[in-house]
C-alpha cells in the first residue's frame, strides 16, 4: 500500500467528489474522503479507502484530516479541494455573513488544506493540487451568481498562487473551471436536464488525467462547458 499514490478529496460524499473518488480508487489510488457528515457506502469497504469527518468551516479540520491520512497511508500525493458552497445572491443583496461563508468554504478552506498537506506533497516530488473553481471564476453570468463568482475568482487566484509556490518542489496546481455539472447544486440553478450538463464521471476522468501528467506537462487551468458560452 505504501507504493500506491494517495489523494485527499473534500466534499466526497456525493456528486463531483464521489465521482473523483471512485475514478481514482478504480485506477489504483488510495483515497481519503473528507465528508462533513461521513456516510458509509459499499464501495468504501476496501483497504484503500478512508472516510474522515471534515467540516470546511472548522479551521482546525484540515490539520486533523492530513494527520489521519498520513497515519493510515504514510504519504499524500494529491489534494482535490472539491467542497464548495453556493449562495444565490447578488453582490448588493448579500450581507457580510454571506460573503464570509463563501470565502471560508470556497477559498480559505482549500488554502488551509493545501498548507496542511504541503510537506507531504513536497516529499512526493510530484505533488498535485486540484482546486475546484468554476467558469463563474472566469466571468460573471448574472447578478444572481455574482456573489458566488467573487469567491470563485478568488479560488482561481488561489490555484495560481499555489502553482507558483510549489513549482520548485515538484507540486503542480490546477484550477478546474466547469460550467453546469449534473449535481444537486446545478439542478437547483438550471432548467437543463442531466443529459444537457457535464457528467461528474467525465469531470473525474479529466482530473484523473491531470493527476497522471508528468511535472513537465503542467495545466494551470482547465475549462469545461456543456454549452456555447462566449469564449468557454
Secondary structure as UniProt FT lines:
FT   TURN            2..3
FT   STRAND          6..10
FT   TURN            12..13
FT   HELIX           15..26
FT   TURN            27..28
FT   STRAND          30..35
FT   HELIX           42..44
FT   TURN            47..48
FT   STRAND          49..53
FT   TURN            56..57
FT   TURN            59..60
FT   HELIX           61..73
FT   STRAND          78..81
FT   TURN            91..93
FT   HELIX           96..103
FT   HELIX           104..108
FT   HELIX           109..124
FT   STRAND          128..132
FT   HELIX           135..137
FT   TURN            144..145
FT   HELIX           146..166
FT   HELIX           167..169
FT   STRAND          172..178
FT   HELIX           184..189
FT   HELIX           194..196
FT   HELIX           200..212
FT   TURN            215..216
FT   STRAND          221..224
FT   TURN            230..231
//
